[in-house]
């Protein structure tokens, strides 16, 4: 069974850091990309970043550029989202999602569009206090 499990969420003060993990299991393909999304209460889900497991290419939303970094450890089948200089507006449930059959992030028409992704994790809560 394919699973993508997020972890690493928690409560942090503004200006602090968190590292989220998205661990894959039961995956038999190597060519995929992982997108990170977040959803704040009462708001639509927002695409945050994306990384290709194949070539390491990345995409970041303007709202997190320069503060968040996504990386992949292929040996561990895990993708990370390092979040620095956190702001209260970063609060939300963070999800990772997989897009199969991707060599580079540029192969995805719109990495911020949740309909581009095939399978989702269950989410992890991030709360940033002011």
C-alpha positions as a LaTeX table, in Angstrom:
\begin{tabular}{lrrr}
\hline
Residue & $x$ (\AA) & $y$ (\AA) & $z$ (\AA) \\
\hline
Unk1 & 0.00 & 0.00 & 0.00 \\
Unk2 & 1.31 & 3.43 & $-0.96$ \\
Unk3 & 1.56 & 5.85 & 1.92 \\
Unk4 & 2.91 & 9.36 & 2.36 \\
Unk5 & 3.12 & 10.38 & 5.99 \\
Unk6 & 3.86 & 13.91 & 7.17 \\
Unk7 & 5.49 & 14.67 & 10.50 \\
Unk8 & 7.33 & 17.47 & 12.26 \\
Unk9 & 4.51 & 19.92 & 12.83 \\
Unk10 & 4.02 & 21.72 & 16.10 \\
Unk11 & 3.74 & 25.03 & 17.89 \\
Unk12 & 6.47 & 27.61 & 17.38 \\
Unk13 & 6.88 & 31.31 & 18.03 \\
Unk14 & 7.09 & 33.80 & 15.20 \\
Unk15 & 10.61 & 33.92 & 13.84 \\
Unk16 & 11.22 & 30.30 & 14.73 \\
Unk17 & 11.81 & 27.25 & 12.56 \\
Unk18 & 10.32 & 23.84 & 11.92 \\
Unk19 & 11.25 & 20.99 & 9.62 \\
Unk20 & 8.48 & 18.89 & 8.16 \\
Unk21 & 9.04 & 15.43 & 6.74 \\
Unk22 & 7.06 & 13.49 & 4.16 \\
Unk23 & 8.01 & 9.82 & 4.27 \\
Unk24 & 6.97 & 7.53 & 1.43 \\
Unk25 & 6.38 & 3.81 & 1.72 \\
Unk26 & 5.11 & 1.19 & $-0.67$ \\
Unk27 & 6.32 & 3.25 & $-3.65$ \\
Unk28 & 7.76 & 1.29 & $-6.54$ \\
Unk29 & 8.43 & 4.18 & $-8.93$ \\
Unk30 & 11.31 & 6.65 & $-8.76$ \\
Unk31 & 10.00 & 9.38 & $-11.04$ \\
Unk32 & 7.72 & 11.59 & $-9.02$ \\
Unk33 & 7.49 & 15.00 & $-7.47$ \\
Unk34 & 6.31 & 15.99 & $-4.02$ \\
Unk35 & 4.31 & 19.12 & $-3.46$ \\
Unk36 & 3.74 & 20.80 & $-0.12$ \\
Unk37 & 0.41 & 22.49 & 0.51 \\
Unk38 & $-1.11$ & 24.20 & 3.51 \\
Unk39 & $-4.61$ & 25.04 & 4.59 \\
Unk40 & $-5.51$ & 27.61 & 7.20 \\
Unk41 & $-8.92$ & 27.52 & 8.90 \\
Unk42 & $-11.59$ & 28.94 & 6.62 \\
Unk43 & $-9.21$ & 29.28 & 3.69 \\
Unk44 & $-8.51$ & 27.33 & 0.54 \\
Unk45 & $-5.57$ & 24.99 & 0.33 \\
Unk46 & $-2.47$ & 26.81 & $-0.92$ \\
Unk47 & 0.48 & 25.34 & $-2.79$ \\
Unk48 & 3.73 & 26.13 & $-0.99$ \\
Unk49 & 6.51 & 24.28 & $-2.79$ \\
Unk50 & 7.34 & 21.33 & $-5.00$ \\
Unk51 & 10.42 & 19.20 & $-5.61$ \\
Unk52 & 11.26 & 16.57 & $-8.18$ \\
Unk53 & 12.73 & 13.38 & $-6.78$ \\
Unk54 & 14.48 & 12.84 & $-10.13$ \\
Unk55 & 16.46 & 16.03 & $-10.74$ \\
Unk56 & 15.90 & 17.97 & $-7.52$ \\
Unk57 & 14.30 & 20.91 & $-9.30$ \\
Unk58 & 12.11 & 23.02 & $-7.06$ \\
Unk59 & 9.29 & 25.52 & $-7.04$ \\
Unk60 & 8.27 & 27.94 & $-4.29$ \\
Unk61 & 5.27 & 30.16 & $-3.83$ \\
Unk62 & 6.14 & 33.85 & $-3.50$ \\
Unk63 & 4.79 & 33.86 & 0.05 \\
Unk64 & 7.51 & 31.47 & 1.24 \\
Unk65 & 10.39 & 32.16 & $-1.15$ \\
Unk66 & 13.60 & 32.81 & 0.77 \\
Unk67 & 12.19 & 31.34 & 4.00 \\
Unk68 & 11.25 & 27.77 & 3.11 \\
Unk69 & 13.48 & 25.15 & 1.52 \\
Unk70 & 12.41 & 21.74 & 0.27 \\
Unk71 & 14.85 & 18.88 & $-0.18$ \\
Unk72 & 14.81 & 15.16 & $-0.83$ \\
Unk73 & 16.70 & 12.23 & 0.65 \\
Unk74 & 16.08 & 9.53 & $-1.92$ \\
Unk75 & 17.83 & 6.86 & 0.14 \\
Unk76 & 15.24 & 7.41 & 2.87 \\
Unk77 & 12.33 & 8.05 & 0.49 \\
Unk78 & 11.71 & 11.24 & 2.42 \\
Unk79 & 11.13 & 14.83 & 1.38 \\
Unk80 & 11.66 & 17.69 & 3.80 \\
Unk81 & 10.30 & 21.20 & 4.13 \\
Unk82 & 12.57 & 23.42 & 6.19 \\
Unk83 & 10.61 & 26.43 & 7.36 \\
Unk84 & 12.52 & 29.40 & 8.77 \\
Unk85 & 11.47 & 32.87 & 9.88 \\
Unk86 & 7.98 & 31.59 & 10.48 \\
Unk87 & 5.09 & 34.03 & 10.61 \\
Unk88 & 1.63 & 33.67 & 12.16 \\
Unk89 & 0.19 & 33.58 & 8.64 \\
Unk90 & 2.12 & 30.35 & 8.03 \\
Unk91 & $-0.24$ & 28.61 & 10.45 \\
Unk92 & $-2.24$ & 25.75 & 8.98 \\
Unk93 & $-2.35$ & 22.06 & 8.24 \\
Unk94 & 0.51 & 21.13 & 5.96 \\
Unk95 & 0.10 & 18.33 & 3.45 \\
Unk96 & 2.46 & 16.59 & 1.10 \\
Unk97 & 1.15 & 15.28 & $-2.19$ \\
Unk98 & 2.68 & 13.17 & $-4.93$ \\
Unk99 & 2.60 & 13.68 & $-8.68$ \\
Unk100 & 3.62 & 10.52 & $-10.48$ \\
Unk101 & 5.62 & 10.36 & $-13.71$ \\
Unk102 & 7.54 & 13.61 & $-13.32$ \\
Unk103 & 11.21 & 14.18 & $-14.15$ \\
Unk104 & 11.33 & 17.89 & $-13.40$ \\
Unk105 & 9.07 & 20.39 & $-11.66$ \\
Unk106 & 8.73 & 22.20 & $-14.99$ \\
Unk107 & 6.82 & 19.13 & $-16.23$ \\
Unk108 & 3.93 & 20.20 & $-13.97$ \\
Unk109 & 1.75 & 22.87 & $-15.56$ \\
Unk110 & 1.01 & 24.56 & $-12.25$ \\
Unk111 & 2.78 & 23.18 & $-9.16$ \\
Unk112 & 0.45 & 25.21 & $-6.93$ \\
Unk113 & $-2.69$ & 23.57 & $-8.34$ \\
Unk114 & $-3.83$ & 20.73 & $-6.09$ \\
Unk115 & $-5.54$ & 18.99 & $-9.02$ \\
Unk116 & $-2.09$ & 18.32 & $-10.49$ \\
Unk117 & $-1.38$ & 15.80 & $-7.72$ \\
Unk118 & $-2.39$ & 12.16 & $-7.46$ \\
Unk119 & $-2.17$ & 11.17 & $-3.81$ \\
Unk120 & $-2.15$ & 13.03 & $-0.50$ \\
Unk121 & $-0.84$ & 12.54 & 3.00 \\
Unk122 & $-2.97$ & 13.09 & 6.08 \\
Unk123 & $-1.43$ & 16.41 & 7.07 \\
Unk124 & 0.44 & 17.83 & 10.05 \\
Unk125 & $-0.54$ & 20.92 & 12.04 \\
Unk126 & 1.77 & 23.92 & 12.17 \\
Unk127 & 0.89 & 26.75 & 14.53 \\
Unk128 & 2.93 & 29.94 & 14.69 \\
Unk129 & 2.20 & 32.21 & 17.63 \\
Unk130 & 2.81 & 35.94 & 17.53 \\
\hline
\end{tabular}
